[in-house]
Amino acid sequence: MINKKNDHSKNMFCRLCKSSRLKSVLRLASTPPANAFISKEKIDIVQKRYPLELFFCEECFHVQLTDIVNPIELFENYVYVSGTSNVFVKHFSNYAKNIIDCYAPSLENYILDIGSNDGTLLKFFKKFGYKVLGVDPATEISKKANEDGIKTINRFFDIETSNLIKEEFGEASLVTANNVFAHCDDLSGMTDAIYNLLSNEGLFIFEVSYLIDVFEKTLFDTIYHEHLSYHSVTPLINFFKKKDMELLDVKHVNTHGGSIRCVVKKKCGKRKGNDSLINFVNLENSLSMNKSETFLNLQKKINTRKKELNQLLNQLKLDNKSIVGFGAPAKATTLMYEFGIDHDILEFIVDDSVWKQNLFTPGLHIPIFSSSALEKIKPDYVLILAWNFAESIIKNNKNFRESGGKFIIPLPELEVI
């Protein structure tokens, strides 16, 4: 059960192997929770900031945060919804079709999505005739999902929730969890709860940001308090073995700048794996992902990106150019704090999500408006904070560009378009 009293705690043991041999490899600026947007009435409140420091396990090579913000604070009033982005809607449509084509989950059982959000993924499984069930701690988003016809249990997923679901709905043919496997402090307990629900031939499939992409592309802004783990394949293989499960297949996908989709079965299941695991392990070894020294270089790369972007933004301000932000994803909180981008640089931020509009960004309290503000205000430059959606953002705002406006993409490489 989650303790409602403590807003912050530390876990100095590896989430995968329980080793205490953790070594600090990256310390970013302390930030408030990345999705802790506030209303105008609370704008004078100073929001608490928490340490953001990455540790490397010298036993199993897993990379993780040790500072834990209470999940109730992070997720109960969550404002991120998958269905806002056409890119993600398309991704989940392809995701569901790929799983059905490759693994043909049994129609007799149901599909459970952990951290189901607004039910975007489950809607596609439902279209293919599957019984679906979501579980999510965000109160308002769960309510909206239920109203939209996706049965959603408004709870955190743990062994107690698993038992309640099993008692009412029986065993699942498929359990999915997208980015959620990076959110959980007790990965062992979550895996036990998943194992409890799966049929013997059932599968657990999850997507998480891939550590190699974070490192190689300097995607440091994907590091925030919701993401407690930064996964690579090598540590996961041994972790699932200890849980009487087996990692069958791993596929690289493009979401969030680069992620992996992992397919896991019970050890007693009859499905066979493939060579993908060997290929990923070889890649990780070739890039020295099994050495803490490798990650110490990430800070230098971040500082280079910071210098490049700040030089550009500061020169634009000296030239009296107006700059606004586009997109208020969680990653923007990390980026703005680490790079020192505040209200002096960005006049406001626009976002297509109605859940975030007319709120203010965590800690820095920059106002968020609808994208229609671009037409009204006509700024000179737009800094795309949701850089993983840069292509669609630029395409959808061609009037701004045709009228002389320019876009700045901060990562993975600085671009002005």
Residue pairs with C-beta under 8 A, 6 or more apart in sequence:
1 158
1 160
2 70
2 71
2 72
2 156
3 70
4 70
4 72
6 70
7 48
7 69
7 70
7 73
8 50
8 67
8 68
8 69
8 70
9 67
9 68
9 70
10 66
10 67
10 68
11 66
11 68
11 185
12 20
12 22
12 66
13 19
13 20
13 22
14 20
14 21
14 22
14 57
14 59
14 60
14 62
14 64
15 62
15 64
15 185
15 186
15 187
15 188
15 228
15 229
16 57
16 60
16 62
16 187
16 229
16 235
16 236
16 238
16 239
17 57
17 59
17 60
17 62
17 235
17 238
17 239
19 57
19 58
19 59
19 60
21 57
21 58
21 59
22 55
22 56
22 57
22 58
22 64
22 66
23 55
23 56
23 58
23 292
24 53
24 54
24 55
24 56
25 54
25 55
25 56
25 63
25 292
25 295
25 296
25 298
26 53
26 54
26 220
26 223
26 295
26 296
26 298
26 299
27 51
27 52
27 53
27 54
27 299
28 52
28 53
28 54
28 220
28 223
28 302
28 334
28 337
28 338
29 52
29 334
29 337
29 338
30 49
30 50
30 51
30 52
30 337
31 49
31 50
31 52
31 224
31 225
31 333
31 334
31 337
31 362
31 363
32 47
32 48
32 49
32 50
32 333
32 362
32 363
33 50
33 69
33 73
33 74
33 224
33 225
33 226
33 333
33 362
34 224
34 225
34 226
34 330
34 331
34 332
34 333
34 334
34 362
35 74
35 78
35 79
35 80
35 226
35 330
35 333
35 362
36 47
36 73
36 362
36 363
37 79
37 328
37 356
37 359
37 360
37 361
37 362
37 368
38 45
38 47
38 359
38 360
38 362
38 365
39 358
39 359
39 360
40 358
40 360
43 360
43 365
47 362
47 363
49 363
50 67
50 69
50 225
51 67
52 65
52 67
52 223
52 224
52 225
52 334
53 65
53 66
53 67
54 63
54 64
54 65
54 223
54 230
54 295
55 63
55 64
55 65
55 66
56 62
56 63
56 292
56 295
57 63
57 64
57 235
58 292
60 234
60 235
60 238
60 239
61 232
61 234
61 235
61 289
61 290
62 229
62 231
62 232
62 235
63 211
63 229
63 230
63 232
63 295
64 228
64 229
64 230
65 223
65 225
65 227
65 228
65 229
67 225
68 185
68 225
68 228
69 225
71 137
71 156
71 183
71 185
72 137
74 183
74 225
74 226
75 137
75 138
75 156
75 183
75 226
76 137
76 138
76 139
77 138
77 139
77 140
78 117
78 137
78 138
78 141
79 353
79 355
79 356
79 359
80 117
80 329
80 330
80 353
80 355
81 117
81 118
81 120
81 141
81 353
81 355
82 88
82 89
82 92
82 117
82 118
82 120
82 121
83 89
83 118
83 120
84 352
84 353
84 355
85 352
85 389
85 392
86 392
87 389
87 392
88 120
88 255
89 120
91 253
91 255
92 120
92 121
92 124
93 124
95 121
95 124
95 207
95 261
96 121
96 124
96 125
96 128
97 124
97 128
99 105
99 174
99 176
99 205
100 125
100 128
103 174
103 203
103 205
103 263
103 271
105 111
105 130
105 173
105 174
105 202
105 203
106 173
106 199
106 201
106 202
107 129
107 130
107 131
107 173
108 173
109 131
109 170
109 171
109 172
109 173
109 174
109 199
109 202
110 130
110 131
110 132
110 133
110 169
110 170
110 172
110 173
111 122
111 125
111 130
111 131
111 132
111 133
111 172
111 173
111 174
111 175
111 176
112 132
112 133
112 134
112 135
112 165
112 172
112 174
112 175
112 176
112 197
113 119
113 121
113 122
113 132
113 133
113 134
113 135
113 175
113 176
113 177
113 178
114 135
114 157
114 175
114 176
114 177
114 180
114 190
114 194
115 135
115 136
115 157
115 177
115 178
115 179
115 180
115 183
116 122
116 134
116 135
116 136
116 145
116 150
116 152
117 134
117 136
117 138
117 141
117 145
118 141
118 144
118 145
118 148
118 150
119 132
119 134
119 145
119 148
119 150
119 152
121 176
121 178
122 132
122 133
122 134
122 150
123 148
123 150
125 132
126 132
126 149
126 150
132 150
132 151
133 151
133 152
133 153
133 165
133 169
133 172
134 142
134 145
134 150
134 151
134 152
134 153
135 152
135 153
135 155
135 157
135 161
135 165
136 142
136 145
136 152
136 153
136 154
137 154
137 155
137 156
138 154
139 154
142 152
142 153
142 154
143 154
145 152
146 152
153 161
153 164
153 165
155 161
157 180
157 190
157 193
158 186
158 189
158 190
158 193
159 189
159 192
159 193
159 196
161 193
162 193
162 194
162 196
162 197
163 196
165 197
166 196
166 197
171 197
171 198
171 199
171 202
172 197
172 198
172 199
172 202
173 199
173 201
173 202
173 203
174 202
174 203
174 204
174 205
175 194
175 197
175 198
175 202
175 203
175 204
175 205
176 204
176 205
176 206
177 194
177 204
177 205
177 206
178 206
178 207
179 207
179 208
179 209
179 227
179 256
180 206
181 187
181 190
181 206
181 208
181 229
181 231
182 208
182 209
182 226
182 227
182 228
182 229
182 230
182 231
183 226
183 227
183 228
184 190
184 228
184 229
185 228
187 229
187 239
188 243
191 239
191 240
191 243
191 245
192 243
194 204
195 243
195 244
195 245
195 266
198 204
198 266
200 266
200 268
200 269
201 265
201 269
201 270
201 271
202 265
202 266
202 269
203 248
203 263
203 264
203 265
203 269
203 271
204 245
204 263
204 264
204 265
205 261
205 262
205 263
205 264
206 261
206 262
206 264
207 253
207 255
207 259
207 260
207 261
207 262
208 229
208 231
208 259
208 260
208 262
209 219
209 222
209 227
209 230
209 231
209 256
209 257
209 258
209 259
210 231
210 232
210 252
210 258
210 259
210 260
211 230
211 231
211 232
211 289
212 232
212 258
212 283
212 284
212 287
212 289
213 219
213 257
213 258
213 259
214 220
214 222
214 223
214 230
214 257
214 258
215 287
215 289
215 294
215 295
215 298
216 287
217 257
217 258
217 411
217 412
218 298
218 301
218 302
218 305
218 411
218 412
219 256
219 257
219 258
219 411
219 412
220 298
220 302
220 334
220 335
220 338
221 331
221 332
221 334
221 335
221 338
221 411
222 256
222 257
222 331
222 334
223 230
223 334
224 330
224 331
224 333
224 334
226 330
231 260
232 280
232 284
232 289
233 247
233 250
233 260
233 262
233 277
233 280
233 281
233 284
234 280
234 281
234 284
234 285
234 289
234 290
236 247
236 262
237 247
237 277
237 281
240 246
240 247
240 264
244 266
244 267
245 264
245 265
245 266
245 267
246 264
246 265
246 266
246 267
246 269
246 273
247 262
247 263
247 264
247 273
247 277
248 263
248 264
248 265
248 271
248 272
248 273
248 274
249 262
249 263
249 273
249 274
249 276
249 277
250 260
250 261
250 262
250 263
250 276
250 277
250 280
251 260
251 261
251 276
252 258
252 259
252 260
252 261
253 259
253 260
253 261
255 388
256 388
257 387
257 388
257 411
257 412
260 280
265 271
284 290
287 294
288 294
302 338
305 339
305 410
305 411
305 414
306 338
306 339
306 340
308 414
309 339
309 341
309 408
309 410
309 414
310 339
310 340
312 408
312 414
312 416
313 323
313 341
313 345
313 383
313 408
316 323
316 380
316 381
317 323
317 344
317 345
321 380
321 381
322 347
322 377
322 379
322 380
322 381
323 345
323 346
323 347
323 379
323 380
323 381
323 382
323 383
323 408
324 346
324 347
324 348
324 349
324 350
324 373
324 374
324 377
324 379
324 381
324 382
324 383
325 332
325 346
325 348
325 349
325 350
325 366
325 382
325 383
325 384
325 385
326 349
326 350
326 351
326 371
326 382
326 383
326 384
326 385
326 386
326 393
326 397
326 407
327 349
327 350
327 351
327 384
327 385
327 386
327 387
327 389
327 393
328 349
328 351
328 353
328 356
328 361
328 368
328 385
328 386
329 385
329 386
331 385
331 386
332 349
332 361
332 385
332 386
333 361
333 362
333 363
335 341
335 385
335 410
335 411
336 342
336 361
336 364
336 385
337 363
337 364
339 410
341 383
342 364
342 366
343 364
343 365
343 366
346 366
346 383
347 377
347 379
348 366
348 367
348 368
348 369
348 373
348 377
349 361
349 366
349 367
349 368
349 369
349 385
350 368
350 369
350 370
350 371
350 373
350 374
351 357
351 368
351 369
351 370
351 371
351 386
352 370
352 371
356 368
357 368
357 369
357 370
358 367
358 368
358 369
359 368
360 366
360 367
360 368
361 368
371 396
371 397
374 382
374 397
374 400
374 405
375 399
375 400
378 400
378 403
378 405
379 405
380 404
380 405
380 406
381 405
381 406
381 407
381 408
382 397
382 400
382 405
382 406
382 407
382 408
383 408
383 410
384 390
384 393
384 394
384 407
384 408
384 409
384 410
385 410
386 393
387 409
387 410
387 411
387 412
390 407
390 409
393 407
394 401
394 407
394 417
401 407
401 417
406 416
406 417
407 416
407 417
408 414
408 415
408 416
408 417
409 415
409 416
409 417
